[in-house]
């Protein structure tokens, strides 16, 4: 195969992988992650947020406890809330529980991923690799689709939002 054929084959594989939701499955624990997205950041920004929807289709609770990304020094699970007219944001030190049969949405103004120490700005159209860590399902990789600076949700919210189908990723994955 020539170089162009290899490139086209890899591109076709990537399209096929990114067309369906992320799934983390293990002995009765099934998480389905959809609508994974972020916003573009201005040059020099050191932080960004990530948003997604997690459905627990299994029969046991799981907990999103953190994450990592090659584009950020640190990824944490945060909550934003209004308290007596004052907006507050805090890390969820014990993580975010996803009960069986329930769906949790990480969205602007509520739960979200906080990415610190960005290595470069996020640009609209980028696909940002993130490795989420769950208490039971383990590590699950996905891509955040970067939308415009003021976006309130993912483009084509009825689709997979840039998620991909993936079993529990091995610990030696090169996504850190």
C-alpha positions in Angstrom: 0.0 0.0 0.0 1.2 3.4 -0.7 1.3 6.3 1.7 -2.0 7.8 0.5 -3.8 4.5 0.8 -2.5 4.1 4.4 -3.7 7.6 5.2 -7.1 7.0 3.7 -7.4 3.7 5.5 -6.5 5.3 8.9 -8.9 8.2 8.2 -11.8 5.8 7.4 -11.0 3.8 10.6 -11.0 7.1 12.7 -14.4 8.1 11.2 -15.9 4.7 12.1 -14.5 4.8 15.6 -15.8 8.3 16.4 -19.3 7.8 15.0 -20.7 6.0 18.1 -20.8 6.6 21.8 -18.1 5.6 24.2 -18.9 2.5 26.2 -17.2 1.2 29.4 -18.2 -2.3 30.2 -17.2 -4.6 33.0 -19.2 -7.2 34.9 -22.6 -5.5 35.2 -21.2 -2.0 34.8 -22.0 -0.3 31.5 -21.4 3.5 31.1 -22.4 5.2 27.9 -20.8 8.6 27.3 -22.1 10.9 24.6 -22.0 14.6 23.6 -18.4 15.2 24.7 -17.4 18.7 23.9 -15.5 21.8 25.0 -15.2 25.5 24.1 -12.4 27.2 22.1 -10.1 29.2 24.4 -8.4 32.5 23.7 -4.6 32.5 23.2 -2.8 32.4 26.6 -5.7 30.8 28.4 -4.4 28.2 31.0 -7.8 26.6 31.8 -10.7 25.0 29.8 -13.8 23.1 30.7 -15.1 19.8 29.3 -18.7 18.7 29.1 -20.4 15.3 28.4 -23.3 13.1 29.2 -22.8 9.8 31.1 -25.6 7.2 31.3 -25.2 4.2 33.6 -26.9 1.3 31.9 -25.5 -1.2 34.4 -26.8 -2.4 37.7 -24.2 -0.9 40.1 -23.3 2.7 40.7 -20.0 4.1 39.5 -18.1 7.3 40.2 -16.2 9.6 37.9 -13.1 10.4 40.0 -10.9 12.4 37.6 -9.1 12.3 34.3 -6.1 13.3 32.3 -5.2 14.7 28.9 -2.0 15.2 26.9 -3.1 18.9 26.4 -3.5 19.7 30.1 -1.4 19.4 33.2 -4.4 18.3 35.3 -8.0 17.3 34.8 -10.5 17.5 37.7 -14.3 17.0 38.1 -15.9 20.2 39.3 -19.3 21.6 40.3 -20.5 25.1 39.6 -23.5 26.3 41.7 -25.3 29.5 42.8 -25.2 30.0 46.6 -27.1 33.1 47.9 -26.7 34.8 44.6 -23.0 34.1 44.4 -21.6 31.6 41.8 -19.2 29.1 43.3 -17.0 26.5 41.7 -15.4 23.6 43.6 -13.7 20.4 42.8 -15.6 17.2 43.7 -12.9 15.6 45.9 -14.9 12.4 46.2 -15.9 12.4 42.5 -19.3 12.3 40.8 -21.6 9.3 41.4 -23.6 7.9 38.4 -26.4 5.7 39.8 -27.6 2.7 37.9 -30.3 3.6 35.4 -29.5 7.3 35.7 -27.9 9.8 33.4 -25.6 12.7 34.6 -25.0 15.6 32.3 -21.8 17.7 32.7 -22.8 21.0 31.2 -22.1 24.8 31.6 -23.3 26.1 34.9 -23.2 22.7 36.6 -20.9 19.7 36.8 -18.0 19.8 34.4 -14.4 18.7 33.8 -11.8 21.4 34.6 -8.6 21.2 32.5 -5.7 23.1 34.1 -2.3 24.2 32.7 -3.3 24.0 29.0 -0.3 23.4 26.8 -1.9 25.3 23.9 -5.2 27.1 23.2 -8.2 25.0 22.1 -9.4 25.9 18.6 -12.8 25.4 17.2 -12.9 22.1 15.3 -10.1 20.5 17.4 -10.6 17.0 18.9 -9.1 17.0 22.4 -8.2 13.5 23.7 -9.2 13.0 27.4 -8.8 9.9 29.5 -11.6 9.7 32.2 -11.1 7.7 35.3 -14.0 5.9 36.9 -13.9 4.1 40.3 -15.2 0.8 38.8 -15.1 1.1 35.0 -11.5 2.3 35.1 -10.0 4.4 32.4 -12.1 5.4 29.4 -10.7 7.5 26.5 -12.8 9.9 24.5 -12.5 13.0 22.3 -13.9 16.4 23.2 -15.2 18.3 20.1 -14.1 21.9 20.5 -17.0 24.3 19.7 -16.9 28.1 19.4 -16.0 30.3 22.4 -19.6 31.0 23.4 -21.1 27.6 22.6 -23.8 26.3 25.0 -23.7 22.7 23.7 -22.2 20.4 21.2 -22.9 20.8 17.5 -25.5 18.3 16.4 -26.4 17.4 20.0 -28.5 14.5 18.8 -25.4 12.7 17.5 -22.5 11.2 19.4 -20.9 14.5 20.0 -17.5 13.2 19.1 -17.5 10.2 21.4 -16.1 6.8 20.3 -16.9 3.2 21.0 -14.2 1.8 23.3 -14.0 -1.0 25.8 -12.1 -0.3 29.0 -8.7 1.0 27.9 -5.6 -0.8 29.1 -3.5 0.8 31.7 -0.5 1.1 29.3 -2.4 3.4 26.9 -0.3 6.2 25.5 -3.1 8.7 26.3 -1.9 10.3 29.6 
